[in-house]
Amino acid sequence: MSEITEMLIRRGFLWQSFEIYGGMAGFFDYGPLGNNTRRAIENLWRKYFVVNERAVEIDTPTIGIEEVFIASGHAESFTDVAIECENCGKIFRADHYIKEKLGIEADETIESVMEILSEYDLKCECGGDFKSPENFNLMFSTTIGPGRGKKGYLRPETAQGMFINFKRLADYFRNKLPFGVCQIGRAYRNEISPRQGVIRLREFNQAELEYFVHPKEKKHPDFDKYRNFTVTLVDKFDQEHNITLGEAVERGIIAHELLAYFIGKTADFLLKAGIDEKRMRFRQHKDDEKAHYAVDCWDAEAYTSYGWIEIVGIADRGDYDLSRHRRYSKEDLSVFVYYDEPVKVKVRRLIPNMKKLGPVFREKTKKIAEMIEKYEGEVGDSIVLNVDGEEMRIDSSFFDFEEKEELIHGERVVPNVIEPSFGLDRITYAILEHAFDTDVVDGETRRVLRLKRWIAPVQVAVLPLLSREPFTSKAEELTAKLKEAGIFTEKDDSGSIGRRYRRYDEIGTPFCVTIDHQTFEDSTITIRDRDTTKQIRVEVEKLVDVLKELLSSERDISEFGEIFKE
């Protein structure tokens, strides 16, 4: 890991934030190469989850008002258990500290942590005792506006912006399910004691899709594309399965086709981005591990020098989010779904008894009467209504019943949500680590990033054999031509040609273009392949077309010219 980290810092992929002031755990900067790599991954993600889905992308504020997070449950449930040393004052995330020091998993509850601290007499690293554990909310709080202002939070996920815009989005899609809404952006979690570099950040990048579906139709029209896709699954009982997604659904390992579809699509994307198939699996959350909003959840995990790390969470959030925001905002966040054919049904309506309601409920009578008329729940000796945030039990003597036959054309439903949520920073790091390799070229050890060609931060390096005219001016001419064609290109005339090859191998550049003496004799140029170090000569006028074909595929350069070694 130290070798990889040293290279990523030295070459300009990742830097410690606030470095000249001593740094701060949980924050990292992307250097030029790291930023290009992450952006390339984002663009690939868009192709999979926006362009090739019935989905759109939106952008919402990273600060949210308090009401949003009360409704979402984050204000109450988005917590970790923290333990503080009485002696040195250090604070640790309890489950991480217990696992690090004792090698055991602790439930994320105060009771479980207290029991372990007592049973094992666990001390702080300084030898001090811990105070009683406490729940710590992971959201950054802020104030919006001057003075006391309005309380707000930095968003802990991009999802809520998509849920609170649901009415607008449903109108955009003409209220026809299913549809998806995506967002790529920053999220924030005030981690208690982040220790794993870019794996656990306080400010990070997410790419999320909220896929809204009919609660009784959790299928996808393109599931057959992934039905026979084989993945490694670890279920909530820690049983491992190497199985097709179709069989996993049939055996009930995966709850339904829609979850399986997004597991398959996620695996497809990760492999395309450069995650090693042998170091990738999908692990189901245990019942006591799931987030407060999750009905079911599978994590895509990658094996790295940090061990298995979660890089994607694929959750069935049910109707939790829309129902909560519907309740707290008093807005109707349902859609009307038409039946294929109208259906005749007997309908039982409640008719408010205004003569009885008036004397008892006075100024609230009109509102209660309207709510009785709209009531669609179970009816017994009484019904429960939420009137201005207050639950009121209304006795059956305050309403009558009316039954009649109606022609029903459809129904209102609160959609369920399937959410694939991608941690772009973790994915970027895992790809870089999986791509890192060493081999021997010309008797010397070479370090090389075997990145996918479409992910590489620099796609082509133009290298004049000599750093003098006419080689340098020709290099500048070709560099400008490649950039104009949309290819990320750098020109480098510093040092020996061998040293420059190694420099670009180390940062993952797929192809080096070399201008040599023959270039001025017959207008040909060499293209060198990063992984094999093989070279071909092509005509200068064909260079752009050949490189575009190579960069968008995994074709061998031998298809485009005669091979020779460097």
C-alpha positions as CSV (number, residue, x, y, z in Angstrom):
1,M,0.0,0.0,0.0
2,S,2.8,2.4,0.8
3,E,4.3,2.0,-2.7
4,I,0.9,2.7,-4.3
5,T,0.2,5.7,-2.0
6,E,3.7,7.2,-2.6
7,M,3.2,7.0,-6.4
8,L,-0.3,8.5,-6.3
9,I,0.9,11.4,-4.3
10,R,4.1,12.0,-6.3
11,R,2.4,11.7,-9.6
12,G,-0.5,14.1,-8.8
13,F,-3.4,11.8,-8.3
14,L,-4.2,12.4,-4.6
15,W,-2.9,14.9,-2.1
16,Q,-3.6,15.5,1.6
17,S,-5.9,18.5,2.0
18,F,-4.5,21.5,4.0
19,E,-1.1,19.9,3.7
20,I,0.9,23.1,4.4
21,Y,-1.0,23.5,7.7
22,G,-0.5,19.9,8.8
23,G,-3.4,18.3,7.1
24,M,-6.8,17.1,8.5
25,A,-8.0,13.5,8.6
26,G,-11.0,12.8,6.4
27,F,-10.1,15.3,3.6
28,F,-8.2,14.7,0.4
29,D,-7.6,16.8,-2.7
30,Y,-7.5,15.4,-6.3
31,G,-4.4,16.4,-8.2
32,P,-4.6,16.8,-12.0
33,L,-4.3,13.1,-12.8
34,G,-6.7,12.0,-10.0
35,N,-9.3,14.6,-11.1
36,N,-9.1,13.5,-14.7
37,T,-9.5,9.8,-13.6
38,R,-12.5,10.5,-11.4
39,R,-14.2,12.6,-14.1
40,A,-13.7,9.8,-16.7
41,I,-15.4,7.4,-14.2
42,E,-18.2,9.8,-13.8
43,N,-18.7,10.1,-17.5
44,L,-18.8,6.3,-17.9
45,W,-21.3,6.1,-15.0
46,R,-23.6,8.6,-16.9
47,K,-23.5,6.3,-20.0
48,Y,-24.7,3.4,-17.9
49,F,-27.2,5.0,-15.5
50,V,-28.5,8.1,-17.3
51,V,-28.1,7.7,-21.1
52,N,-29.0,4.0,-21.1
53,E,-31.9,4.2,-18.6
54,R,-35.2,6.0,-18.6
55,A,-33.5,8.5,-16.3
56,V,-32.5,12.2,-16.0
57,E,-29.8,14.0,-14.1
58,I,-30.5,16.9,-11.8
59,D,-28.5,19.1,-9.4
60,T,-29.7,20.3,-6.0
61,P,-28.1,22.2,-3.1
62,T,-25.5,20.5,-0.8
63,I,-27.1,22.4,2.1
64,G,-30.6,21.3,3.2
65,I,-33.0,22.9,5.7
66,E,-33.6,21.0,9.0
67,E,-37.1,19.9,8.0
68,V,-35.8,17.8,5.1
69,F,-33.6,15.7,7.5
70,I,-36.2,15.4,10.2
71,A,-38.5,13.9,7.5
72,S,-35.8,11.7,6.1
73,G,-34.9,10.3,9.5
74,H,-31.3,11.4,9.4
75,A,-31.7,13.9,12.2
76,E,-32.7,11.0,14.5
77,S,-31.1,7.9,13.1
78,F,-27.9,8.9,11.2
79,T,-25.6,8.2,14.1
80,D,-22.5,6.2,15.2
81,V,-21.6,5.3,18.7
82,A,-18.6,7.3,20.0
83,I,-16.3,6.6,22.9
84,E,-14.2,9.3,24.6
85,C,-11.1,8.8,26.8
86,E,-11.3,10.3,30.2
87,N,-7.5,10.8,30.3
88,C,-6.4,12.2,26.9
89,G,-9.8,13.3,25.5
90,K,-9.4,11.4,22.2
91,I,-12.7,10.3,20.7
92,F,-13.1,7.1,18.6
93,R,-15.8,5.4,16.6
94,A,-16.6,2.6,19.0
95,D,-17.2,-0.3,16.5
96,H,-14.1,0.5,14.5
97,Y,-11.9,0.8,17.7
98,I,-13.3,-2.5,19.1
99,K,-12.6,-4.3,15.8
100,E,-9.1,-2.8,15.6
101,K,-8.1,-3.7,19.1
102,L,-10.1,-6.9,19.8
103,G,-10.8,-8.2,16.3
104,I,-14.5,-8.6,17.0
105,E,-17.7,-7.1,15.5
106,A,-19.7,-4.9,17.8
107,D,-23.4,-4.0,17.2
108,E,-23.8,-0.3,16.6
109,T,-25.7,0.3,19.8
110,I,-24.7,1.9,23.1
111,E,-25.7,-1.2,25.0
112,S,-23.5,-3.5,22.9
113,V,-20.5,-1.2,23.2
114,M,-20.9,-0.8,27.0
115,E,-21.0,-4.6,27.4
116,I,-17.8,-5.1,25.4
117,L,-15.9,-2.3,27.2
118,S,-16.8,-3.9,30.5
119,E,-16.2,-7.5,29.5
120,Y,-12.8,-6.9,28.0
121,D,-11.8,-4.0,30.2
122,L,-10.9,-2.1,27.0
123,K,-8.7,0.9,27.5
124,C,-7.7,3.9,25.3
125,E,-4.4,3.8,23.5
126,C,-3.0,6.0,26.2
127,G,-4.2,3.6,28.9
128,G,-7.1,5.7,30.1
129,D,-10.6,4.6,30.8
130,F,-13.5,5.5,28.4
131,K,-16.5,7.5,29.4
132,S,-19.9,6.1,28.8
133,P,-20.5,5.7,25.0
134,E,-22.8,8.2,23.3
135,N,-24.6,8.5,20.0
136,F,-23.0,11.0,17.6
137,N,-24.9,12.5,14.7
138,L,-22.8,12.3,11.6
139,M,-24.3,15.3,9.8
140,F,-22.5,18.7,9.7
141,S,-24.9,21.3,11.1
142,T,-24.9,24.9,9.9
143,T,-27.0,28.1,10.1
144,I,-28.6,29.6,7.1
145,G,-28.8,33.4,7.1
146,P,-27.7,36.1,9.6
147,G,-28.2,36.1,13.3
148,R,-29.9,33.0,14.7
149,G,-30.8,32.2,11.1
150,K,-32.4,28.9,10.1
151,K,-30.9,25.6,11.1
152,G,-29.6,23.4,8.2
153,Y,-27.3,20.5,7.5
154,L,-24.7,19.6,4.8
155,R,-26.4,16.7,3.0
156,P,-25.1,13.2,4.0
157,E,-26.3,11.9,0.7
158,T,-27.5,13.3,-2.6
159,A,-30.7,11.4,-2.5
160,Q,-33.0,13.8,-0.6
161,G,-32.8,16.4,-3.3
162,M,-34.4,13.9,-5.7
163,F,-37.1,12.9,-3.3
164,I,-38.3,16.4,-2.5
165,N,-38.4,17.2,-6.2
166,F,-40.5,14.1,-6.8
167,K,-43.7,16.0,-7.9
168,R,-41.9,18.0,-10.5
169,L,-40.0,15.0,-11.7
170,A,-43.2,12.9,-11.9
171,D,-44.8,15.6,-14.1
172,Y,-41.6,15.6,-16.3
173,F,-42.1,11.9,-16.9
174,R,-45.9,12.4,-17.4
175,N,-46.5,10.3,-14.3
176,K,-45.5,7.1,-16.0
177,L,-43.6,4.6,-13.9
178,P,-40.9,3.5,-13.8
179,F,-38.4,6.3,-14.2
180,G,-35.0,7.2,-12.7
181,V,-33.4,10.4,-11.4
182,C,-29.7,10.8,-11.0
183,Q,-27.4,13.2,-9.2
184,I,-23.6,13.4,-9.0
185,G,-22.2,15.6,-6.3
186,R,-20.6,16.2,-2.9
187,A,-21.9,14.7,0.3
188,Y,-20.7,15.2,3.9
189,R,-20.4,13.0,6.9
190,N,-18.7,14.2,10.1
191,E,-16.9,10.9,10.7
192,I,-15.8,10.5,14.3
193,S,-12.2,9.3,13.7
194,P,-11.4,8.6,10.0
195,R,-8.2,6.6,9.6
196,Q,-8.2,5.0,6.2
197,G,-7.1,7.7,3.8
198,V,-9.5,8.1,0.9
199,I,-11.6,5.2,2.1
200,R,-13.3,7.1,4.9
201,L,-13.8,10.8,4.0
202,R,-15.7,13.6,5.6
203,E,-16.4,15.2,2.2
204,F,-16.8,12.9,-0.7
205,N,-18.3,12.4,-4.1
206,Q,-21.4,10.3,-4.8
207,A,-23.3,9.2,-7.9
208,E,-26.8,8.1,-7.1
209,L,-29.8,6.8,-9.0
210,E,-33.2,6.8,-7.5
211,Y,-35.3,4.5,-9.6
212,F,-39.1,5.0,-8.9
213,V,-41.3,1.9,-9.5
214,H,-44.7,0.6,-8.9
215,P,-44.5,-1.3,-5.6
216,K,-46.0,-4.4,-7.2
217,E,-43.9,-4.4,-10.3
218,K,-40.2,-4.7,-9.2
219,K,-39.0,-5.8,-12.6
220,H,-36.9,-4.3,-15.4
221,P,-37.6,-4.7,-19.1
222,D,-33.9,-5.3,-19.7
223,F,-33.3,-7.9,-17.0
224,D,-32.6,-10.6,-19.6
225,K,-29.4,-8.8,-20.4
226,Y,-28.1,-9.8,-17.0
227,R,-30.1,-12.9,-16.2
228,N,-27.2,-15.2,-17.1
229,F,-24.6,-12.8,-15.6
230,T,-22.5,-14.7,-13.0
231,V,-21.5,-12.8,-9.8
232,T,-20.1,-13.7,-6.4
233,L,-22.8,-13.1,-3.7
234,V,-22.3,-13.2,0.1
235,D,-25.8,-13.4,1.7
236,K,-26.8,-12.1,5.1
237,F,-26.0,-15.5,6.6
238,D,-22.4,-15.2,5.3
239,Q,-23.0,-18.0,2.7
240,E,-21.1,-17.4,-0.5
241,H,-22.7,-18.1,-3.9
242,N,-21.0,-18.0,-7.3
243,I,-24.2,-17.9,-9.3
244,T,-26.2,-16.3,-12.2
245,L,-28.5,-13.5,-11.3
246,G,-31.5,-15.3,-12.7
247,E,-30.8,-18.3,-10.4
248,A,-30.3,-16.0,-7.4
249,V,-33.7,-14.5,-7.9
250,E,-35.3,-18.0,-8.4
251,R,-33.8,-19.2,-5.2
252,G,-34.8,-16.1,-3.2
253,I,-31.2,-15.1,-2.5
254,I,-32.0,-11.7,-4.2
255,A,-35.5,-10.5,-3.4
256,H,-36.6,-9.5,-6.9
257,E,-35.6,-9.0,-10.5
258,L,-35.1,-5.2,-10.1
259,L,-32.5,-5.6,-7.4
260,A,-30.8,-8.3,-9.4
261,Y,-30.8,-6.1,-12.5
262,F,-29.0,-3.2,-10.8
263,I,-26.6,-5.7,-9.2
264,G,-25.8,-6.9,-12.7
265,K,-25.6,-3.4,-14.2
266,T,-23.4,-2.3,-11.4
267,A,-21.0,-5.2,-11.9
268,D,-20.9,-4.5,-15.6
269,F,-20.1,-0.9,-15.0
270,L,-17.4,-1.7,-12.4
271,L,-15.7,-4.2,-14.7
272,K,-15.8,-1.7,-17.6
273,A,-14.3,1.0,-15.3
274,G,-11.4,-1.3,-14.3
275,I,-12.3,-3.2,-11.1
276,D,-10.7,-6.6,-11.1
277,E,-13.4,-9.3,-11.3
278,K,-11.5,-11.6,-9.0
279,R,-11.5,-8.9,-6.3
280,M,-15.2,-7.9,-6.5
281,R,-18.2,-9.4,-4.7
282,F,-21.7,-8.4,-3.6
283,R,-22.5,-8.7,0.1
284,Q,-26.0,-8.5,1.6
285,H,-26.6,-6.4,4.7
286,K,-27.5,-8.3,7.8
287,D,-30.9,-7.4,9.3
288,D,-29.2,-5.4,12.1
289,E,-26.9,-3.6,9.7
290,K,-29.4,-2.1,7.3
291,A,-29.9,1.7,7.2
292,H,-33.1,3.1,8.7
293,Y,-34.6,3.4,5.2
294,A,-33.6,0.1,3.7
295,V,-35.9,-2.9,3.1
296,D,-32.9,-4.8,1.6
297,C,-29.4,-3.8,0.6
298,W,-26.5,-5.3,-1.2
299,D,-23.0,-3.7,-1.2
300,A,-20.6,-4.1,-4.1
301,E,-17.3,-4.6,-2.4
302,A,-13.7,-4.5,-3.8
303,Y,-10.7,-6.1,-2.2
304,T,-7.9,-3.7,-1.6
305,S,-4.9,-3.3,0.7
306,Y,-7.5,-2.1,3.2
307,G,-9.3,-5.4,2.9
308,W,-12.9,-5.6,1.5
309,I,-14.3,-2.1,1.2
310,E,-17.8,-1.1,0.2
311,I,-17.8,0.9,-3.1
312,V,-21.5,0.8,-4.1
313,G,-24.7,0.3,-2.0
314,I,-27.8,-1.0,-3.9
315,A,-30.8,-0.6,-1.6
316,D,-34.5,-1.2,-1.9
317,R,-35.7,1.8,0.1
318,G,-39.4,0.8,-0.3
319,D,-41.7,3.8,0.0
320,Y,-39.9,5.1,3.1
321,D,-38.7,8.4,1.7
322,L,-41.7,9.5,-0.3
323,S,-44.1,8.5,2.5
324,R,-42.1,10.4,5.1
325,H,-41.8,13.5,3.0
326,R,-45.5,13.2,2.2
327,R,-46.3,13.0,5.9
328,Y,-44.1,16.0,6.9
329,S,-44.7,18.3,3.9
330,K,-48.4,17.5,3.6
331,E,-47.8,17.2,-0.2
332,D,-49.3,14.4,-2.2
333,L,-46.2,12.4,-3.5
334,S,-48.2,9.7,-5.2
335,V,-48.8,9.0,-8.9
336,F,-52.0,7.8,-10.6
337,V,-51.4,4.5,-12.4
338,Y,-54.0,3.6,-15.1
339,Y,-55.2,0.0,-15.4
340,D,-55.0,-1.7,-18.8
341,E,-58.8,-2.1,-18.6
342,P,-61.2,-0.3,-16.3
343,V,-62.5,-2.4,-13.4
344,K,-65.9,-2.4,-11.7
345,V,-65.6,-2.4,-7.9
346,K,-67.8,-1.9,-4.9
347,V,-66.6,1.2,-3.1
348,R,-67.3,2.0,0.5
349,R,-67.3,5.8,1.2
350,L,-67.3,7.6,4.5
351,I,-69.8,10.4,4.8
352,P,-69.1,12.9,7.6
353,N,-71.9,13.6,10.0
354,M,-71.7,17.4,10.1
355,K,-74.4,17.8,12.8
356,K,-72.3,15.8,15.3
357,L,-68.9,17.0,14.1
358,G,-69.6,20.7,14.5
359,P,-70.4,21.0,18.2
360,V,-67.4,18.8,19.2
361,F,-64.6,20.0,16.8
362,R,-65.8,23.5,16.1
363,E,-63.2,25.4,13.9
364,K,-61.6,22.0,12.9
365,T,-64.8,20.6,11.6
366,K,-64.3,21.4,7.9
367,K,-60.8,20.0,7.8
368,I,-61.8,16.8,9.7
369,A,-64.8,16.4,7.4
370,E,-62.6,16.6,4.3
371,M,-60.2,14.1,5.7
372,I,-63.0,11.7,6.5
373,E,-64.2,11.9,2.9
374,K,-60.7,11.1,1.6
375,Y,-60.0,8.4,4.2
376,E,-58.9,5.1,2.5
377,G,-57.6,3.1,5.5
378,E,-59.1,0.3,7.6
379,V,-62.4,1.2,9.3
380,G,-63.4,-0.2,12.7
381,D,-65.1,1.4,15.7
382,S,-63.0,4.4,14.9
383,I,-60.4,5.9,12.5
384,V,-57.2,7.8,13.2
385,L,-56.6,11.1,11.4
386,N,-53.5,13.3,11.5
387,V,-54.8,16.8,11.9
388,D,-52.2,19.6,11.8
389,G,-49.6,17.2,13.2
390,E,-51.9,15.9,15.9
391,E,-53.3,12.3,15.8
392,M,-57.0,12.3,16.4
393,R,-59.2,9.3,16.9
394,I,-62.6,9.8,15.3
395,D,-65.4,7.6,16.6
396,S,-67.6,5.9,14.0
397,S,-70.6,7.8,15.3
398,F,-69.2,10.9,13.5
399,F,-69.6,9.4,10.0
400,D,-71.9,7.2,8.0
401,F,-71.1,4.6,5.3
402,E,-72.2,4.6,1.6
403,E,-71.6,1.7,-0.7
404,K,-71.8,1.9,-4.5
405,E,-70.4,0.4,-7.6
406,E,-67.9,2.4,-9.5
407,L,-65.8,2.0,-12.7
408,I,-62.2,2.4,-11.6
409,H,-59.7,3.4,-14.2
410,G,-56.6,3.2,-12.0
411,E,-55.2,3.8,-8.6
412,R,-52.9,6.2,-6.8
413,V,-49.7,4.6,-5.5
414,V,-46.7,5.9,-3.6
415,P,-43.8,4.5,-5.7
416,N,-41.0,2.4,-4.2
417,V,-37.4,3.3,-4.8
418,I,-34.4,1.2,-5.8
419,E,-31.2,3.1,-5.2
420,P,-27.8,2.2,-6.5
421,S,-25.4,4.6,-4.7
422,F,-21.8,4.9,-5.8
423,G,-18.9,6.1,-3.8
424,L,-16.8,7.7,-6.5
425,D,-13.8,8.3,-4.4
426,R,-13.6,4.7,-3.2
427,I,-14.2,3.4,-6.7
428,T,-11.5,5.6,-8.1
429,Y,-9.0,4.4,-5.4
430,A,-9.9,0.8,-5.9
431,I,-9.5,1.1,-9.7
432,L,-6.1,2.7,-9.3
433,E,-5.0,0.0,-6.8
434,H,-6.3,-2.8,-9.0
435,A,-4.5,-1.3,-12.0
436,F,-1.1,-1.0,-10.2
437,D,1.4,-3.5,-11.4
438,T,5.1,-4.1,-11.8
439,D,7.0,-6.1,-14.5
440,V,10.5,-6.2,-16.0
441,V,11.3,-4.4,-19.2
442,D,14.9,-4.4,-20.6
443,G,16.1,-5.9,-17.3
444,E,14.6,-3.1,-15.2
445,T,11.6,-3.2,-12.9
446,R,8.8,-1.1,-14.4
447,R,5.8,0.3,-12.4
448,V,2.7,0.5,-14.6
449,L,-1.0,1.5,-14.1
450,R,-2.9,-0.9,-16.3
451,L,-6.0,1.4,-16.4
452,K,-8.7,0.9,-19.0
453,R,-8.0,3.1,-21.9
454,W,-11.1,5.2,-21.5
455,I,-10.4,5.8,-17.8
456,A,-6.7,6.9,-18.2
457,P,-6.1,10.6,-17.1
458,V,-3.7,11.1,-20.0
459,Q,-4.7,9.1,-23.0
460,V,-1.8,9.9,-25.3
461,A,1.7,11.3,-24.8
462,V,3.5,12.9,-27.7
463,L,7.2,12.4,-27.4
464,P,9.7,13.9,-29.7
465,L,12.8,11.7,-29.9
466,L,15.0,14.8,-29.5
467,S,14.3,18.0,-27.7
468,R,15.2,20.3,-30.6
469,E,13.8,21.4,-33.9
470,P,12.2,20.1,-36.1
471,F,11.1,17.4,-33.6
472,T,9.6,19.8,-31.0
473,S,7.6,21.9,-33.4
474,K,6.2,18.6,-35.0
475,A,5.3,17.4,-31.5
476,E,3.4,20.6,-30.8
477,E,1.6,20.4,-34.1
478,L,0.5,16.8,-33.4
479,T,-0.4,17.5,-29.8
480,A,-2.7,20.4,-30.9
481,K,-4.3,18.1,-33.5
482,L,-5.0,15.3,-31.0
483,K,-6.4,17.7,-28.4
484,E,-8.7,19.2,-31.1
485,A,-10.0,15.7,-31.7
486,G,-11.0,15.4,-28.0
487,I,-8.1,13.2,-26.9
488,F,-6.4,14.0,-23.6
489,T,-2.8,14.6,-24.7
490,E,0.4,15.7,-23.2
491,K,3.7,16.6,-24.9
492,D,6.9,15.7,-23.1
493,D,10.5,16.4,-24.4
494,S,12.2,16.2,-21.0
495,G,14.8,13.4,-20.5
496,S,15.6,10.3,-22.4
497,I,12.9,8.5,-24.5
498,G,13.1,5.5,-22.2
499,R,12.7,7.6,-19.1
500,R,9.7,9.3,-20.6
501,Y,8.1,5.9,-21.6
502,R,8.4,4.8,-17.9
503,R,7.0,8.1,-16.7
504,Y,3.8,7.6,-18.7
505,D,3.6,3.9,-18.0
506,E,3.5,4.8,-14.3
507,I,0.5,7.1,-14.7
508,G,-1.4,4.7,-16.9
509,T,-1.2,6.5,-20.3
510,P,-2.3,3.8,-22.8
511,F,-0.3,5.1,-25.8
512,C,2.9,7.1,-26.5
513,V,3.4,8.6,-29.9
514,T,7.0,9.1,-30.9
515,I,8.3,11.5,-33.5
516,D,11.7,10.2,-34.8
517,H,13.9,10.7,-37.8
518,Q,11.8,8.5,-40.1
519,T,8.8,10.8,-39.4
520,F,10.4,13.4,-41.6
521,E,11.3,10.9,-44.3
522,D,8.0,9.2,-44.9
523,S,5.4,11.0,-42.7
524,T,4.9,8.0,-40.4
525,I,5.0,7.9,-36.7
526,T,5.2,5.2,-34.0
527,I,2.5,4.3,-31.5
528,R,3.7,2.4,-28.4
529,D,1.3,0.3,-26.3
530,R,1.7,0.7,-22.5
531,D,0.9,-2.9,-21.5
532,T,3.0,-4.8,-24.0
533,T,5.5,-2.1,-25.0
534,K,5.0,-3.2,-28.6
535,Q,5.1,-0.5,-31.3
536,I,3.7,0.0,-34.7
537,R,4.2,2.7,-37.4
538,V,1.2,4.5,-38.9
539,E,0.9,7.3,-41.3
540,V,0.6,10.7,-39.6
541,E,-2.7,11.5,-41.4
542,K,-4.3,8.3,-40.0
543,L,-3.1,8.9,-36.4
544,V,-6.2,10.5,-35.0
545,D,-8.5,7.8,-36.5
546,V,-6.3,4.9,-35.3
547,L,-6.0,6.3,-31.7
548,K,-9.7,7.0,-31.5
549,E,-10.4,3.4,-32.4
550,L,-7.8,2.1,-30.0
551,L,-9.0,4.3,-27.1
552,S,-12.6,3.3,-27.4
553,S,-11.9,-0.5,-27.5
554,E,-9.5,-3.1,-26.3
555,R,-8.2,-4.0,-29.7
556,D,-4.6,-4.9,-30.1
557,I,-2.4,-2.4,-31.9
558,S,-1.1,-5.2,-34.2
559,E,-4.5,-4.8,-36.1
560,F,-3.3,-1.4,-37.2
561,G,0.3,-2.0,-38.3
562,E,3.4,-4.1,-38.2
563,I,4.7,-4.8,-34.7
564,F,8.2,-4.1,-33.4
565,K,9.6,-3.9,-29.9
566,E,11.0,-0.8,-28.3
